[in-house]
């Protein structure tokens, strides 16, 4: 893995973003329907004009590289969580799991316990067969500001030990040593480079590594008529009974009122009023698992 060869966490950042938002969005929650491409906006009535058979995921493809490749990738996730050398173990991704291997000539078990990416805490227990000196490098994601680490209950200053996105803890480890990692996850407004002309004046919502979208099933039709004010309060809430358990984002937005347009195609600007409406955003990776309808990732800024 190039990230290990260069010691640069930016590669793991890209991998994490791709896994959470680009890979698992390509397969349904039931695991038996697939997308070939990942739309950033979808309006089902118009898909036929783009030569798409359907806005829904498909059961199979004439060229079946997509379902088989995504199955292979998901089955190999364990190979990306860690990178190891003889005296260093790097934690690239966060998920509940157990690593077993040999470091500094000693059998070592490292166990992660976490509800990431819905929750911001990661607990890591290091258990060498006997006391051994090696480095445990914990990735500090590029999206995160204000990360904190505690080792056996004591805070560890990250500045002196963090380089290129990894906090390197080198010490003589004893069985049961504990690391507590906290990665604050405020909801953020994300903008694209101005040269991405279709996204100018728009924003996307992100919390932690997860990108969000709006679906018609939660927000009604004509999602392009919605705009998010700059001062809108964004509230994250975990909903255990929705889409297998996800954190959603709610806010108050503005919706253009088109009821009085009737058959007009054009008219002077400023004559269309907006009304305040609640909106709900869900993780992009779980869209198109409920009722068919519109979807957008990039929302107009009010």
KALINBEL-V247535 format. One record per residue. N is the residue number from 1. RES is the residue in three letters. D_FIRST is the distance of its C-alpha to the first C-alpha in Angstrom with 2 decimals. Layout:
BEGIN
n=N res=RES d_first=D_FIRST
n=N res=RES d_first=D_FIRST
END
This chain:
BEGIN
n=1 res=UNK d_first=0.00
n=2 res=UNK d_first=3.80
n=3 res=UNK d_first=5.49
n=4 res=UNK d_first=5.60
n=5 res=UNK d_first=6.55
n=6 res=UNK d_first=8.99
n=7 res=UNK d_first=10.01
n=8 res=UNK d_first=10.71
n=9 res=UNK d_first=11.16
n=10 res=UNK d_first=12.16
n=11 res=UNK d_first=8.91
n=12 res=UNK d_first=9.32
n=13 res=UNK d_first=12.93
n=14 res=UNK d_first=12.54
n=15 res=UNK d_first=10.69
n=16 res=UNK d_first=13.54
n=17 res=UNK d_first=16.18
n=18 res=UNK d_first=15.30
n=19 res=UNK d_first=15.32
n=20 res=UNK d_first=18.56
n=21 res=UNK d_first=20.36
n=22 res=UNK d_first=19.30
n=23 res=UNK d_first=18.30
n=24 res=UNK d_first=20.89
n=25 res=UNK d_first=23.58
n=26 res=UNK d_first=23.53
n=27 res=UNK d_first=25.02
n=28 res=UNK d_first=28.23
n=29 res=UNK d_first=28.73
n=30 res=UNK d_first=30.60
n=31 res=UNK d_first=27.59
n=32 res=UNK d_first=29.73
n=33 res=UNK d_first=29.88
n=34 res=UNK d_first=27.34
n=35 res=UNK d_first=26.99
n=36 res=UNK d_first=25.89
n=37 res=UNK d_first=25.53
n=38 res=UNK d_first=25.31
n=39 res=UNK d_first=28.51
n=40 res=UNK d_first=28.78
n=41 res=UNK d_first=32.51
n=42 res=UNK d_first=34.66
n=43 res=UNK d_first=38.42
n=44 res=UNK d_first=39.34
n=45 res=UNK d_first=42.73
n=46 res=UNK d_first=41.16
n=47 res=UNK d_first=38.37
n=48 res=UNK d_first=40.80
n=49 res=UNK d_first=41.12
n=50 res=UNK d_first=37.40
n=51 res=UNK d_first=37.68
n=52 res=UNK d_first=35.85
n=53 res=UNK d_first=37.39
n=54 res=UNK d_first=36.93
n=55 res=UNK d_first=35.36
n=56 res=UNK d_first=34.38
n=57 res=UNK d_first=31.34
n=58 res=UNK d_first=32.19
n=59 res=UNK d_first=32.43
n=60 res=UNK d_first=31.08
n=61 res=UNK d_first=30.53
n=62 res=UNK d_first=32.23
n=63 res=UNK d_first=28.85
n=64 res=UNK d_first=26.97
n=65 res=UNK d_first=23.34
n=66 res=UNK d_first=22.87
n=67 res=UNK d_first=23.97
n=68 res=UNK d_first=22.26
n=69 res=UNK d_first=18.85
n=70 res=UNK d_first=19.04
n=71 res=UNK d_first=20.24
n=72 res=UNK d_first=17.37
n=73 res=UNK d_first=14.80
n=74 res=UNK d_first=16.88
n=75 res=UNK d_first=17.22
n=76 res=UNK d_first=13.52
n=77 res=UNK d_first=13.08
n=78 res=UNK d_first=13.16
n=79 res=UNK d_first=9.76
n=80 res=UNK d_first=8.32
n=81 res=UNK d_first=11.01
n=82 res=UNK d_first=9.99
n=83 res=UNK d_first=7.72
n=84 res=UNK d_first=10.30
n=85 res=UNK d_first=11.88
n=86 res=UNK d_first=15.60
n=87 res=UNK d_first=16.89
n=88 res=UNK d_first=14.48
n=89 res=UNK d_first=13.20
n=90 res=UNK d_first=11.40
n=91 res=UNK d_first=12.67
n=92 res=UNK d_first=10.64
n=93 res=UNK d_first=13.18
n=94 res=UNK d_first=16.86
n=95 res=UNK d_first=18.82
n=96 res=UNK d_first=21.40
n=97 res=UNK d_first=19.88
n=98 res=UNK d_first=20.01
n=99 res=UNK d_first=17.43
n=100 res=UNK d_first=18.90
n=101 res=UNK d_first=17.67
n=102 res=UNK d_first=18.81
n=103 res=UNK d_first=18.52
n=104 res=UNK d_first=20.91
n=105 res=UNK d_first=22.47
n=106 res=UNK d_first=23.49
n=107 res=UNK d_first=22.74
n=108 res=UNK d_first=21.46
n=109 res=UNK d_first=21.52
n=110 res=UNK d_first=20.06
n=111 res=UNK d_first=21.63
n=112 res=UNK d_first=21.07
n=113 res=UNK d_first=24.12
n=114 res=UNK d_first=24.19
n=115 res=UNK d_first=25.57
n=116 res=UNK d_first=22.81
n=117 res=UNK d_first=22.78
n=118 res=UNK d_first=26.58
n=119 res=UNK d_first=27.16
n=120 res=UNK d_first=25.80
n=121 res=UNK d_first=25.83
n=122 res=UNK d_first=23.18
n=123 res=UNK d_first=24.57
n=124 res=UNK d_first=22.54
n=125 res=UNK d_first=24.39
n=126 res=UNK d_first=23.19
n=127 res=UNK d_first=25.13
n=128 res=UNK d_first=24.79
n=129 res=UNK d_first=27.34
n=130 res=UNK d_first=28.94
n=131 res=UNK d_first=28.50
n=132 res=UNK d_first=25.49
n=133 res=UNK d_first=23.97
n=134 res=UNK d_first=20.26
n=135 res=UNK d_first=18.15
n=136 res=UNK d_first=17.10
n=137 res=UNK d_first=15.15
n=138 res=UNK d_first=15.95
n=139 res=UNK d_first=14.55
n=140 res=UNK d_first=17.52
n=141 res=UNK d_first=17.01
n=142 res=UNK d_first=18.10
n=143 res=UNK d_first=20.81
n=144 res=UNK d_first=22.35
n=145 res=UNK d_first=25.22
n=146 res=UNK d_first=27.06
n=147 res=UNK d_first=24.55
n=148 res=UNK d_first=26.17
n=149 res=UNK d_first=25.30
n=150 res=UNK d_first=27.87
n=151 res=UNK d_first=27.52
n=152 res=UNK d_first=30.28
n=153 res=UNK d_first=32.23
n=154 res=UNK d_first=32.09
n=155 res=UNK d_first=30.51
n=156 res=UNK d_first=27.85
n=157 res=UNK d_first=27.92
n=158 res=UNK d_first=24.50
n=159 res=UNK d_first=25.30
n=160 res=UNK d_first=25.33
n=161 res=UNK d_first=22.12
n=162 res=UNK d_first=19.88
n=163 res=UNK d_first=17.76
n=164 res=UNK d_first=15.34
n=165 res=UNK d_first=15.35
n=166 res=UNK d_first=15.09
n=167 res=UNK d_first=18.33
n=168 res=UNK d_first=18.15
n=169 res=UNK d_first=20.84
n=170 res=UNK d_first=21.71
n=171 res=UNK d_first=24.78
n=172 res=UNK d_first=26.50
n=173 res=UNK d_first=25.66
n=174 res=UNK d_first=28.45
n=175 res=UNK d_first=28.62
n=176 res=UNK d_first=28.82
n=177 res=UNK d_first=27.44
n=178 res=UNK d_first=26.81
n=179 res=UNK d_first=24.64
n=180 res=UNK d_first=25.81
n=181 res=UNK d_first=23.62
n=182 res=UNK d_first=25.46
n=183 res=UNK d_first=23.90
n=184 res=UNK d_first=26.95
n=185 res=UNK d_first=26.88
n=186 res=UNK d_first=29.82
n=187 res=UNK d_first=30.26
n=188 res=UNK d_first=29.45
n=189 res=UNK d_first=30.77
n=190 res=UNK d_first=28.17
n=191 res=UNK d_first=29.36
n=192 res=UNK d_first=27.92
n=193 res=UNK d_first=28.22
n=194 res=UNK d_first=31.89
n=195 res=UNK d_first=31.00
n=196 res=UNK d_first=29.89
n=197 res=UNK d_first=33.58
n=198 res=UNK d_first=33.65
n=199 res=UNK d_first=32.29
n=200 res=UNK d_first=34.65
n=201 res=UNK d_first=36.79
n=202 res=UNK d_first=34.62
n=203 res=UNK d_first=32.18
n=204 res=UNK d_first=29.73
n=205 res=UNK d_first=29.49
n=206 res=UNK d_first=26.41
n=207 res=UNK d_first=26.24
n=208 res=UNK d_first=23.12
n=209 res=UNK d_first=20.22
n=210 res=UNK d_first=22.78
n=211 res=UNK d_first=24.61
n=212 res=UNK d_first=28.20
n=213 res=UNK d_first=30.80
n=214 res=UNK d_first=34.55
n=215 res=UNK d_first=36.08
n=216 res=UNK d_first=39.69
n=217 res=UNK d_first=40.28
n=218 res=UNK d_first=40.01
n=219 res=UNK d_first=41.33
n=220 res=UNK d_first=43.72
n=221 res=UNK d_first=43.91
n=222 res=UNK d_first=43.49
n=223 res=UNK d_first=40.34
n=224 res=UNK d_first=40.61
n=225 res=UNK d_first=43.75
n=226 res=UNK d_first=41.87
n=227 res=UNK d_first=41.05
n=228 res=UNK d_first=39.54
n=229 res=UNK d_first=41.53
n=230 res=UNK d_first=39.83
n=231 res=UNK d_first=41.58
n=232 res=UNK d_first=40.85
n=233 res=UNK d_first=39.79
n=234 res=UNK d_first=36.56
n=235 res=UNK d_first=36.66
n=236 res=UNK d_first=33.85
n=237 res=UNK d_first=35.01
n=238 res=UNK d_first=33.46
n=239 res=UNK d_first=35.34
n=240 res=UNK d_first=34.91
n=241 res=UNK d_first=37.02
n=242 res=UNK d_first=35.32
n=243 res=UNK d_first=32.62
n=244 res=UNK d_first=31.57
n=245 res=UNK d_first=31.50
n=246 res=UNK d_first=30.08
n=247 res=UNK d_first=30.72
n=248 res=UNK d_first=32.89
n=249 res=UNK d_first=34.03
n=250 res=UNK d_first=37.73
n=251 res=UNK d_first=39.73
n=252 res=UNK d_first=42.95
n=253 res=UNK d_first=42.69
n=254 res=UNK d_first=45.24
n=255 res=UNK d_first=46.18
n=256 res=UNK d_first=48.32
n=257 res=UNK d_first=51.58
n=258 res=UNK d_first=52.34
n=259 res=UNK d_first=55.34
n=260 res=UNK d_first=57.94
n=261 res=UNK d_first=56.46
n=262 res=UNK d_first=58.23
n=263 res=UNK d_first=58.20
n=264 res=UNK d_first=57.55
n=265 res=UNK d_first=54.73
n=266 res=UNK d_first=55.04
n=267 res=UNK d_first=56.90
n=268 res=UNK d_first=56.94
n=269 res=UNK d_first=53.91
n=270 res=UNK d_first=54.31
n=271 res=UNK d_first=56.38
n=272 res=UNK d_first=53.65
n=273 res=UNK d_first=53.33
n=274 res=UNK d_first=50.35
n=275 res=UNK d_first=50.46
n=276 res=UNK d_first=48.33
n=277 res=UNK d_first=46.30
n=278 res=UNK d_first=43.74
n=279 res=UNK d_first=40.28
n=280 res=UNK d_first=37.48
n=281 res=UNK d_first=33.80
n=282 res=UNK d_first=31.44
n=283 res=UNK d_first=27.65
n=284 res=UNK d_first=26.80
n=285 res=UNK d_first=24.74
n=286 res=UNK d_first=28.05
n=287 res=UNK d_first=30.38
n=288 res=UNK d_first=32.63
n=289 res=UNK d_first=33.12
n=290 res=UNK d_first=36.72
n=291 res=UNK d_first=39.52
n=292 res=UNK d_first=38.86
n=293 res=UNK d_first=39.25
n=294 res=UNK d_first=37.96
n=295 res=UNK d_first=34.65
n=296 res=UNK d_first=33.40
n=297 res=UNK d_first=30.37
n=298 res=UNK d_first=31.89
n=299 res=UNK d_first=35.27
n=300 res=UNK d_first=37.99
n=301 res=UNK d_first=38.67
n=302 res=UNK d_first=42.31
END
